[in-house]
Amino acid sequence: MTCINLLPWREARRKEQQRQFFTIAGAAAILMGVIVLYIHMHIGGLIDNQNSRNNYLEKEIALVDKKISEIKTLKAEKKKLLARMNIIQQLQTRRPEIVHMFDDLVRSVPPGIYLTQAQQQGTSVVFEGVAQSNARVSSFMRNLDSSDWYENPRLEVIKAEDSGQVRTSHFVLRVHKAGHGTERAEEKGS
């Protein structure tokens, strides 16, 4: 009988299978390494791209914030300028008012009254003066009440004084400025 030794063939086949296994495992490991490297590089590129977009957006946001602060500053300056313009406008519209008030005051003061002080307090004017008699103060009050620029005269203080042969009355009179003085003057004119 013939004897065939199969041991070296099986051993050679096992070595071949091991070599193929290690070759396939190495190729799979290299392929897996390449895939992992590609994914890592791709994700790194996406992260870098997003970071550059974020930096661009942050720069643009900083520019917009700077412009917003400039706009707020401009709005504040505009508000101040408008307030100044309104004050100037009010002063311009009231400019002839004092002339009319003094003109009307001159026409309202009867003979025998001397004004020593006139002081404006808000919407009212306080007159201090000396009169030859109480009747002249009453006449002055009537004239102011019928005036276009004054209304509601109210006598606050009146003191009679005798200095030798002359009797005088010191008075303090409060009168309100008419808010419709120009309209009343226009009505009288027509």
C-alpha positions in Angstrom: 0.0 0.0 0.0 1.0 3.4 -0.8 1.3 5.9 1.8 0.6 9.6 1.0 1.7 12.2 3.4 -1.0 15.0 3.4 0.5 16.9 6.3 2.7 19.3 4.3 -0.1 20.1 1.9 -2.5 21.0 4.7 0.2 23.0 6.3 0.9 24.8 3.1 -2.8 25.4 2.6 -3.1 26.8 6.2 -0.1 29.1 5.5 -1.7 30.3 2.3 -5.0 30.9 4.0 -3.2 32.8 6.8 -1.3 34.8 4.3 -4.5 35.7 2.4 -6.2 36.5 5.7 -3.4 38.8 6.8 -3.4 40.4 3.3 -7.1 41.0 3.4 -7.0 42.2 7.0 -4.1 44.5 6.1 -5.9 45.8 3.0 -9.0 46.3 5.1 -7.1 48.1 7.8 -5.4 50.3 5.2 -8.7 50.9 3.5 -10.3 51.7 6.9 -7.5 54.0 7.7 -7.9 55.8 4.4 -11.7 56.1 5.0 -11.2 57.4 8.5 -8.5 59.9 7.3 -10.8 61.0 4.5 -13.7 61.5 6.9 -11.4 63.3 9.4 -10.1 65.6 6.7 -13.6 66.2 5.2 -15.1 67.0 8.7 -12.0 69.2 9.4 -12.6 71.0 6.2 -16.3 71.5 7.0 -15.3 72.8 10.5 -12.8 75.2 9.0 -15.4 76.4 6.5 -17.9 77.0 9.2 -15.3 78.7 11.4 -14.4 81.1 8.5 -18.2 81.8 8.0 -18.6 82.4 11.7 -15.6 84.8 11.7 -17.1 86.6 8.7 -20.4 86.9 10.5 -18.8 88.1 13.6 -17.0 90.8 11.7 -20.2 91.8 9.9 -22.1 91.8 13.3 -19.3 94.1 14.8 -19.7 96.5 11.8 -23.5 96.5 12.2 -23.2 97.0 15.9 -20.9 100.0 15.3 -23.4 101.4 12.8 -26.2 100.9 15.2 -24.3 102.8 17.9 -23.6 105.6 15.4 -27.3 105.6 14.5 -28.3 105.8 18.2 -25.8 108.7 18.6 -27.3 110.4 15.5 -30.8 109.9 16.8 -29.8 111.4 20.2 -28.2 114.4 18.4 -31.3 114.7 16.1 -33.5 114.7 19.2 -31.4 117.4 20.8 -31.4 119.5 17.6 -35.2 119.1 17.3 -35.6 120.2 20.9 -33.4 123.2 20.2 -35.3 124.0 17.0 -38.6 123.8 18.9 -37.3 126.2 21.5 -36.1 128.6 18.9 -39.4 128.3 17.1 -41.3 129.0 20.3 -39.0 132.0 21.0 -39.5 133.3 17.4 -43.3 133.0 17.7 -43.2 134.7 21.1 -40.8 137.4 20.0 -43.4 140.0 19.1 -45.5 139.1 22.1 -43.4 141.1 24.5 -43.6 144.1 22.2 -47.4 143.9 22.1 -47.5 143.3 25.8 -45.5 146.4 26.6 -47.4 148.5 24.0 -50.7 147.3 25.6 -49.2 148.0 29.1 -48.4 151.6 28.1 -51.9 152.1 26.8 -53.4 150.5 30.0 -51.6 152.6 32.6 -53.7 155.6 33.5 -52.2 158.9 34.5 -51.2 159.0 38.2 -49.8 155.5 38.3 -46.1 154.8 38.2 -44.8 151.2 37.8 -41.7 150.4 39.8 -41.3 146.8 38.8 -42.7 144.3 36.4 -41.8 140.6 36.8 -42.9 137.6 34.8 -43.6 134.4 36.7 -44.7 131.6 34.4 -47.9 132.7 32.6 -48.5 135.7 34.9 -46.9 139.1 35.3 -46.6 140.8 38.7 -46.6 144.6 38.6 -45.5 146.8 41.5 -46.1 150.5 41.6 -47.3 153.7 43.2 -50.6 155.3 42.5 -52.1 158.6 43.5 -55.3 157.0 44.6 -57.0 153.6 44.9 -59.4 154.7 42.1 -56.4 154.9 39.7 -55.5 151.3 40.6 -59.1 150.2 39.9 -58.9 152.0 36.5 -55.6 150.3 35.8 -57.2 146.9 36.6 -60.2 147.6 34.3 -57.8 148.6 31.5 -55.8 145.4 31.9 -58.9 143.3 31.9 -60.1 144.8 28.7 -56.7 144.4 27.1 -55.9 141.8 24.4 -52.7 140.7 26.1 -53.7 140.5 29.8 -56.6 138.9 31.6 -57.8 138.3 35.2 -56.0 141.1 37.0 -55.9 140.5 40.8 -54.8 143.0 43.4 -52.5 141.2 45.9 -51.4 144.1 48.1 -52.3 147.8 48.4 -50.9 150.1 51.1 -51.9 153.7 51.5 -49.1 156.0 52.8 -49.2 159.6 53.8 -45.9 161.5 53.1 -46.5 165.1 54.0 -49.3 166.5 51.9 -49.3 163.7 49.3 -51.2 160.5 49.8 -50.0 157.5 47.7 -50.9 153.9 47.5 -48.2 151.2 46.9 -49.7 148.2 45.2 -48.8 144.7 43.9 -51.0 143.5 41.1 -50.9 140.0 39.4 -52.3 139.6 35.9 -52.2 136.6 33.6 -50.9 136.7 30.1 -53.8 136.1 27.6 -53.1 132.9 25.7 -55.3 134.2 22.9 -54.0 137.8 22.7 -53.3 137.7 19.0 -56.8 136.2 18.2 -58.5 138.9 20.3 -56.4 141.6 18.6 -57.4 140.2 15.2 -61.1 140.1 16.2 -61.0 143.8 17.4 -59.2 144.8 14.2 -61.9 143.3 11.9 
